[in-house]
């Protein structure tokens, strides 16, 4: 993980980032991070690590054009990053919002084959490798599959185009052990062969101590430490990475409970007839893809 001296050496560069939801305490405050090409960086923390993956993917506007830079372009403003496939984001569930019901799984009487082969300008060899890797049955009907099967199709479609930067918000939780490990090996191969960069906010830490190259620990919206995993002192005396992260989070949880309530909800601004307009949103249209 770079220190930010060489801008060109960073696949992802974040300058002091501030982010908060209306009426809520800051999610991030003065957040800085540089991720080098070829890195497989883990984002860990009690809260906020999953939000960062979204912000890096340009799903929220968190400041000016230079606040979050991916491949020397603005993550939010430069839509070509996503459309070219250079920047790919995998996270969240495939779902849609239904009135009076809420979030429901994205379903439809369509086959996995139609979904996957419907993605244009793809390499047939890469497509076949992903179908085999994820053990996808092309005859699956999307309104009859399990959550894990639906997730496999989602991952396959998201990886059909070669990526330079991949952002993962724990997409392996619905996969079985073998599929998860095979997918991690696929990611590692792409990093080593093509110099791709991966930022991963994991919930499952099995085997990650030998898979990842870097780790960024986030606490209270601030980047507390960034280290090469090979240089992490706690890992040299612990069983695995999970035990290290668990110890950090337990300490953080205890500190959180001792904190006095500092945040006072601000008075709401005067209402405007445009408050409900979609044009007031800071979310990029790619957020809804």
Residue, then its C-alpha position, 0 to 999 in steps of 0.5 A: x500500500x503506497x504512502x501517496x507520494x506517487x499518484x501514478x502508483x495508486x490504483x485508488x487514492x482517497x484524500x481527506x474524505x468526509x461522509x455522513x447521512x443527514x441527521x447522523x454522525x459522520x461515517x468517515x472523517x478525514x479518511x485517507x488511503x492509497x492502494x497500489x496496483x496489484x494489491x489485495x487490500x482488506x477493509x476491516x472495522x466494526x462499522x463503515x468498511x462496507x460503506x467505503x467499498x460503495x464510495x470507492x465505486x462511485x455510488x455516493x458523491x463524497x466531495x469534489x472530483x479529487x476526493x476519491x480517485x480510481x485509476x486517476x479518475x473521479x470515482x463518481x464523476x467519470x462514468x466511463x470507469x464503470x461502463x468500460x469495465x475497468x472499475x467493477x463493484x460486487x456487493x449487496x443483494x440482487x433485489x428490488x424495492x416493492x411498494x408496501x413490501x420493501x426489498x425483495x429478491x430480484x426474480x423473473x422467469x428467465x434462465x441463467x443462460x439468458x442473463x449471462x449470455x446477455x452481457x455484450x462484448x465478452x470473452x467466450x473463454x473467460x465466460x466459460x471459465x466463470x460458469x465452470x468455476x461457479x458451478x452454474x447450471x445455465x438452465x436455472x430459472x431465476x425465479x426458482x433458484x436459491x440465494x446462493x445460486x442467484x449470487x453465483x449468477x450475479x458474480x459471474x455477470x459482474x466478472x465477465x469483463x476484465x477489471x483493473x479495480x474490483x471492489x468487493x462488499x462480502x459477496x462470498x457469504x452465500x457460497x459454499x466453501x469450495x466455491x468461495x476458495x476457488x473464487x479467491x484463487x481466481x481473484x489472486x490470479x488476476x492480480x498477479x497476472x494482470x496487476x489488477x487491484x482488489x479492495x475487499x470488505x470481508x465478513x468471512x476471514x478463512x484463508x485471507x491471511x495468505x490471500x491478501x497483501x494489505x490490510x486497512x483497519x477503520x475505527x470511528x470513521x478514521x483509518x487507524x492503521x494500514x499495513x502489509x499483512x506480512x508485516x503485521x506484528x499481531x499475525x506473527x503471534x496469533x493463530x490466524x487473521x480472524x483472531x487478530x481482527x476479533x481482538x481489535x473489534x472487541x476492544x473497539x466495542x468496549x470503547x464504544x460503550x464507554x463513550x458519552x453521547x456527543x452527537x446532537x441531531x441538527x435542526x432540519x433545514x427548512x423544507x423545499x418543494x425540491x427535497x423529494x426530487x431525485x435530482x437532489x440525490x448524491x447517488x450516482x445512477x450506477x448505484x441502481x444498476 
